[in-house]
Amino acid sequence: MSILLELRGVEKRYDNGTLALERVDLAVNQHEFVSLLGPSGCGKSTALKMIAGLSPVTAGSIDWAGTKGDHAKDISFVFQEPTLMPWAKVFDNAWLPLRLKGVSRSLAKPKVDAVLEKVGLAQFANVYPRELSGGMKMRVSIARAMVTEPRLLLMDEPFAALDEMTRFRLNNDTLALWQAQRFTTIFVTHSVYESVYLSNRIIVMAARPGRIIADIAVGEPYPRTDSFRNTPRYAELCVKVSQALQKAGDHHE
């Protein structure tokens, strides 16, 4: 597998002196699905924001394979909240990233329609966000992230606020999109079960200061279906990851 980007000795220290991340080394391969898992305050979201260029690195570097410069155009970000424009219909919310790049509505329409189809919202293009459920709002957020065909999709606990059935469905939809479009995904979660279900690799982090304490390969084939959750291998991996997470909790300083 070829590397897409690499964090080398990355640290984040805030102005008040708090060290949020310490000496993080991580290589992410092209087309990988990597989950960052750890207790609150371990710097998972901070790492994601630094990769996205939304927060500066205090020390170390984040390098993309073979190329220097600004990679903002290669990255899409799905936040914890859907952050939709309430005054705009679903189509216009999904069109927004292309619109910001100067792509007209008529030129963008085939792409927006296609991506709404992929997330199961084709019939809701002319609906306002207030008329949608929480899961549907998150689908719009994912559609908006996918419309630019990113090389790297960053997801910051996007399903944390949803009920379990909706979460399971969106896990499956996310994997289907990831397989179809071959982008790389870095996914932040608090859930051991979600991380094992989705990922090629799970990076377990300890808090204060945030650092990587385990890199666990899942190594199960895709596509994964709900039946994977009932296999002995899934249970075994959940135990392994839970134990690493328990250690992460014991690493507090």
MOJOUR-V85514 format. One record per backbone hydrogen bond with DSSP energy under -1.0 kcal/mol. CO is the residue of the C=O (numbers start at 1). NH is the residue of the N-H. If there is no record, write none. Layout:
co-><CO	CO>
nh-><NH	NH>
This chain:
co-><2	4	5	6	7	8	10	11	11	12	12	14	18	20	21	24	26	28	28	29	32	33	33	34	35	36	37	39	43	44	45	46	47	48	49	49	59	61	63	64	71	72	74	74	76	78	85	89	90	91	92	95	95	96	98	99	104	105	108	109	110	111	112	113	114	115	116	117	121	124	125	127	128	129	133	134	135	136	137	138	139	140	141	142	143	146	151	152	153	154	155	157	159	163	164	165	166	167	168	169	170	171	172	173	174	175	176	177	178	184	185	186	187	188	191	192	193	194	195	200	201	202	203	204	204	206	210	211	214	216	225	226	227	228	231	232	233	234	235	236	237	238	239	240	241	242	243	244	245	246>
nh-><30	65	28	63	26	61	24	58	59	20	21	17	14	210	12	10	7	4	5	32	185	200	201	187	203	189	205	42	47	48	49	50	51	52	54	55	11	8	6	67	74	75	151	152	154	156	88	93	94	95	96	98	99	100	103	102	108	109	112	113	114	115	116	117	118	119	121	120	124	127	91	90	131	132	137	138	139	140	141	142	143	144	145	146	147	149	184	76	186	78	188	160	162	167	168	169	170	171	172	173	174	175	176	177	178	179	180	181	182	153	34	155	36	157	195	196	197	198	199	218	35	216	37	213	214	211	22	206	204	202	228	229	230	231	235	236	237	238	239	240	241	242	243	244	245	246	247	248	249	250>
